[in-house]
Amino acid sequence: MLVMLIEEVLPRDYYTKDVEGLQVEMAVLQALVNTKLPKLSAHLASIQCDLTPVFVQWFLCIFSNSLPITATLRVWDSLMLEGSKILFRVGLAALRLNEKAILQTDSPYDVYTILGNLLPADDPEAILSLINTAFDKVWLGGLSSSTLKQLRLQHQKELQTEHRLRPSIVTAPELQRLSVDSAREAFSTTNLNKPSRRGHHSVAFLVHQNRIQDALIIEDYDPSLNKSC
């Protein structure tokens, strides 16, 4: 089932190194929030709340860590039957059902708290309300696979253009392709001796036109905390 989801149902590049497919989905979902839930979108912008972390969690884990198991299985059934547009429908429905509460917030933290636990596990009516809202033909009737395909192509082009214009993050093995002088220049402007509570650093290099422009020290990095689901 997992293989079928990744290879047949979900768009390509969801779980690749650069997660380009997932980035496109996040951009499409944000665009849909702007059009389908304009009041909510305006409020989130006013409190400088970026929902990308929430969206990534929803889509990357296919709502398995955001919904009760009974609701998750309903979503997965629909996903296998109708394709990835179900993820957008459920995401938008979750936002609409929580819109009133979110509009009362004045900080991103409060928004994340509300969206961190979408439904109570023992409330069948809440689960039914989510599913009915996701399939509401009046509100989301125009959200078809063809519409999503057009939006994906649009945002994929924008994302690729953005990637070409901005510096890229290069990992340590890739530094072998860069000049030694450039590496020395980057290290000379970066203090690697700055104390760290955990005693170690992770270094990311900003590279443009094959030359290191800067070195970023990411302090207190703990690989064991890098968990999505």
Contacts in CASP RR format, 6 or more apart in sequence:
PFRMAT RR
TARGET T0000
AUTHOR 0000-0000-0000
METHOD contacts of the structure
MODEL  1
MLVMLIEEVLPRDYYTKDVEGLQVEMAVLQALVNTKLPKLSAHLASIQCD
LTPVFVQWFLCIFSNSLPITATLRVWDSLMLEGSKILFRVGLAALRLNEK
AILQTDSPYDVYTILGNLLPADDPEAILSLINTAFDKVWLGGLSSSTLKQ
LRLQHQKELQTEHRLRPSIVTAPELQRLSVDSAREAFSTTNLNKPSRRGH
HSVAFLVHQNRIQDALIIEDYDPSLNKSC
4 80 0 8 1.000
5 62 0 8 1.000
5 79 0 8 1.000
5 80 0 8 1.000
6 14 0 8 1.000
6 15 0 8 1.000
9 79 0 8 1.000
9 80 0 8 1.000
9 83 0 8 1.000
9 84 0 8 1.000
10 84 0 8 1.000
11 21 0 8 1.000
11 24 0 8 1.000
11 25 0 8 1.000
11 84 0 8 1.000
11 152 0 8 1.000
12 21 0 8 1.000
13 19 0 8 1.000
13 20 0 8 1.000
13 21 0 8 1.000
13 22 0 8 1.000
14 21 0 8 1.000
14 22 0 8 1.000
14 25 0 8 1.000
14 59 0 8 1.000
14 60 0 8 1.000
15 22 0 8 1.000
15 60 0 8 1.000
20 156 0 8 1.000
20 159 0 8 1.000
21 156 0 8 1.000
22 56 0 8 1.000
22 59 0 8 1.000
22 60 0 8 1.000
23 159 0 8 1.000
24 152 0 8 1.000
24 155 0 8 1.000
24 156 0 8 1.000
24 159 0 8 1.000
25 55 0 8 1.000
25 59 0 8 1.000
25 84 0 8 1.000
25 87 0 8 1.000
25 152 0 8 1.000
26 52 0 8 1.000
26 55 0 8 1.000
26 56 0 8 1.000
26 59 0 8 1.000
27 155 0 8 1.000
27 158 0 8 1.000
27 159 0 8 1.000
28 88 0 8 1.000
28 148 0 8 1.000
28 151 0 8 1.000
28 152 0 8 1.000
28 155 0 8 1.000
29 55 0 8 1.000
29 59 0 8 1.000
29 88 0 8 1.000
29 91 0 8 1.000
29 92 0 8 1.000
30 51 0 8 1.000
30 52 0 8 1.000
30 55 0 8 1.000
31 151 0 8 1.000
31 155 0 8 1.000
32 88 0 8 1.000
32 92 0 8 1.000
32 143 0 8 1.000
32 151 0 8 1.000
33 40 0 8 1.000
33 41 0 8 1.000
33 51 0 8 1.000
33 92 0 8 1.000
33 95 0 8 1.000
34 41 0 8 1.000
36 92 0 8 1.000
36 96 0 8 1.000
36 139 0 8 1.000
36 140 0 8 1.000
37 92 0 8 1.000
37 95 0 8 1.000
37 96 0 8 1.000
37 99 0 8 1.000
39 99 0 8 1.000
39 103 0 8 1.000
40 95 0 8 1.000
40 96 0 8 1.000
40 99 0 8 1.000
40 102 0 8 1.000
40 103 0 8 1.000
43 102 0 8 1.000
43 103 0 8 1.000
44 50 0 8 1.000
44 51 0 8 1.000
44 102 0 8 1.000
44 111 0 8 1.000
47 105 0 8 1.000
47 106 0 8 1.000
47 107 0 8 1.000
47 108 0 8 1.000
47 111 0 8 1.000
48 108 0 8 1.000
49 107 0 8 1.000
49 108 0 8 1.000
49 111 0 8 1.000
50 108 0 8 1.000
51 111 0 8 1.000
51 115 0 8 1.000
53 112 0 8 1.000
54 112 0 8 1.000
54 115 0 8 1.000
54 116 0 8 1.000
56 228 0 8 1.000
57 65 0 8 1.000
57 66 0 8 1.000
57 228 0 8 1.000
58 66 0 8 1.000
58 87 0 8 1.000
58 90 0 8 1.000
58 91 0 8 1.000
58 94 0 8 1.000
59 87 0 8 1.000
60 228 0 8 1.000
60 229 0 8 1.000
61 228 0 8 1.000
61 229 0 8 1.000
62 72 0 8 1.000
62 75 0 8 1.000
62 76 0 8 1.000
62 79 0 8 1.000
62 87 0 8 1.000
63 71 0 8 1.000
63 72 0 8 1.000
63 75 0 8 1.000
63 87 0 8 1.000
63 90 0 8 1.000
64 72 0 8 1.000
64 229 0 8 1.000
65 229 0 8 1.000
66 94 0 8 1.000
66 115 0 8 1.000
66 116 0 8 1.000
66 117 0 8 1.000
66 118 0 8 1.000
67 75 0 8 1.000
67 118 0 8 1.000
67 119 0 8 1.000
67 130 0 8 1.000
68 119 0 8 1.000
68 120 0 8 1.000
68 121 0 8 1.000
68 127 0 8 1.000
69 121 0 8 1.000
70 121 0 8 1.000
70 124 0 8 1.000
70 127 0 8 1.000
71 119 0 8 1.000
71 127 0 8 1.000
71 130 0 8 1.000
71 131 0 8 1.000
74 127 0 8 1.000
74 131 0 8 1.000
75 86 0 8 1.000
75 87 0 8 1.000
75 90 0 8 1.000
78 86 0 8 1.000
79 86 0 8 1.000
79 87 0 8 1.000
83 145 0 8 1.000
84 148 0 8 1.000
85 143 0 8 1.000
85 144 0 8 1.000
85 145 0 8 1.000
85 148 0 8 1.000
86 134 0 8 1.000
88 143 0 8 1.000
88 148 0 8 1.000
89 134 0 8 1.000
89 135 0 8 1.000
89 140 0 8 1.000
89 143 0 8 1.000
90 130 0 8 1.000
90 134 0 8 1.000
91 134 0 8 1.000
92 134 0 8 1.000
92 140 0 8 1.000
92 143 0 8 1.000
93 130 0 8 1.000
93 131 0 8 1.000
93 133 0 8 1.000
93 134 0 8 1.000
93 136 0 8 1.000
93 140 0 8 1.000
94 115 0 8 1.000
94 118 0 8 1.000
94 130 0 8 1.000
95 102 0 8 1.000
95 115 0 8 1.000
96 133 0 8 1.000
96 139 0 8 1.000
97 118 0 8 1.000
97 129 0 8 1.000
97 130 0 8 1.000
97 133 0 8 1.000
98 114 0 8 1.000
98 115 0 8 1.000
98 118 0 8 1.000
101 114 0 8 1.000
102 111 0 8 1.000
102 114 0 8 1.000
102 115 0 8 1.000
105 111 0 8 1.000
105 114 0 8 1.000
118 130 0 8 1.000
119 126 0 8 1.000
119 127 0 8 1.000
119 130 0 8 1.000
120 126 0 8 1.000
133 139 0 8 1.000
134 140 0 8 1.000
167 206 0 8 1.000
167 207 0 8 1.000
167 208 0 8 1.000
167 213 0 8 1.000
168 206 0 8 1.000
168 207 0 8 1.000
168 208 0 8 1.000
169 204 0 8 1.000
169 205 0 8 1.000
169 206 0 8 1.000
169 207 0 8 1.000
170 178 0 8 1.000
170 204 0 8 1.000
170 205 0 8 1.000
170 206 0 8 1.000
170 207 0 8 1.000
170 212 0 8 1.000
171 204 0 8 1.000
172 203 0 8 1.000
175 183 0 8 1.000
175 205 0 8 1.000
175 212 0 8 1.000
177 210 0 8 1.000
178 207 0 8 1.000
178 210 0 8 1.000
178 211 0 8 1.000
178 212 0 8 1.000
179 210 0 8 1.000
179 211 0 8 1.000
182 211 0 8 1.000
182 212 0 8 1.000
183 212 0 8 1.000
185 212 0 8 1.000
186 205 0 8 1.000
186 212 0 8 1.000
186 213 0 8 1.000
186 214 0 8 1.000
186 215 0 8 1.000
187 215 0 8 1.000
189 214 0 8 1.000
189 215 0 8 1.000
190 214 0 8 1.000
190 215 0 8 1.000
190 217 0 8 1.000
191 217 0 8 1.000
192 201 0 8 1.000
192 203 0 8 1.000
192 217 0 8 1.000
194 201 0 8 1.000
194 217 0 8 1.000
194 219 0 8 1.000
196 219 0 8 1.000
196 220 0 8 1.000
197 219 0 8 1.000
197 220 0 8 1.000
198 220 0 8 1.000
198 221 0 8 1.000
198 222 0 8 1.000
199 220 0 8 1.000
200 221 0 8 1.000
201 217 0 8 1.000
201 218 0 8 1.000
201 219 0 8 1.000
201 221 0 8 1.000
202 217 0 8 1.000
202 218 0 8 1.000
202 221 0 8 1.000
203 215 0 8 1.000
203 216 0 8 1.000
203 217 0 8 1.000
203 218 0 8 1.000
204 215 0 8 1.000
204 216 0 8 1.000
204 218 0 8 1.000
205 212 0 8 1.000
205 214 0 8 1.000
205 215 0 8 1.000
205 216 0 8 1.000
206 212 0 8 1.000
206 213 0 8 1.000
206 214 0 8 1.000
206 215 0 8 1.000
206 216 0 8 1.000
207 213 0 8 1.000
END
